[in-house]
């Protein structure tokens, strides 16, 4: 069972949208728990989980809403009156003490609180992997180094922990804007999710975009992210390379072109090691051919 | 009318509503109008400093002083007309403490569904703060154009807010999003809208001071 925390660099990046859509995409083949660790309850707000959960489901800490959509449960450590970091830490302690607490789930997706808080640090520590959500705007770029440093404080290896960056385009006009994420380690895949008009309707009705408009480019993008990061459970059949292979991708230069191709930040020629390996393979093949020709004579 | 400085806290319902932009836009506008303004940046990554401060982290805007609550011991100077507190999250202990130190609070909200659904939580926090600071006035609810506005959400907010809604809507312009790129630059756009907002804020402050009670928006908090 994997625990993934979804954090955002600046406000309004689409953190909640990303959280619920990745969780819904992952819930097609396994059971997923979304932990709304945001003291303001943004996941609950987006999914319209405003009423109290049924009494039978009321947990000792916080609350849980079961089968919000097929395969998806939502939990929160907070109540309307209390939303301090200690409640979240208590829940994480409960999880680590009680091995059976999460046995029903194949994946836990944690909606992180705001960076720079105790609760944020607790969420980063509790998760196996981290997905950062950013928006193509200067404030996101300016805050990225500080947020990365904040994550680094709680982890031994930032590169191992940081699975991906998702950039949500808030409007169709902002898609032309390029985002330079200089502070990002070079091998972290970057996914771009285009603006989707149906998102407004999804919010209004408390639905998830991948259910409401499964064919939209944004839904496809979220599904691709879930698939590539191995959140979607065991794939039925292995299809294509999972890890980003190419160092150059058209998505880097043209953010509008491909919705969600992992595009490593730094574009350049293949690494010297790869070149060397390629040369070695060529030489070996040449030698083998030469040897074969000699023998056949 | 009250003399001396007035401490106005600005808090959002949902992150990314434009609180910092609003506070700095108002500070710049009030400063240009000859007022003395102290801006308290309570965000963990000093967002206001990134926009308003020059490279040496000093603010050069006329009449505006920029401070951070953790590094500076905040002494409001007697000649300062306004203290504007930028509260990034009113649910945190720091957010509640800062709310308790203010005369009035302005809620900044995007016109989206998430903000509508976050309204009860903000109301709960304000009610909790009022149990030990009963004089905290609700100056009103400022709507921001935000990135994705929604007509239904705006209608619900306007119905819920009634007279508490500021009539000027905080605009959303590309220049405002680019504001952090030039450190310490002047307000790049929407100067007229911010002048109207500043005037409205001034009116509400006087209104509250003269009748010494919350005139509108009791329905929210």
Interface residues (C-beta under 8 A of the other chain):
Chain A: X8 X10 X11 X12 X13 X16 X39 X40 X41 X42 X44 X45 X46 X48 X50 X80 X81 X83 X84 X114 X115 X116 X117 X137 X138 X139 X142 X143 X146 X147 X170 X171 X174 X199 X200 X203 X204
Chain B: X12 X13 X14 X15 X16 X17 X43 X44 X45 X47 X50 X88 X89 X91 X92 X93 X110 X112 X113 X114 X117 X118 X120 X121 X124 X128 X146 X147 X148 X150 X152 X153 X177 X178 X179 X180 X181
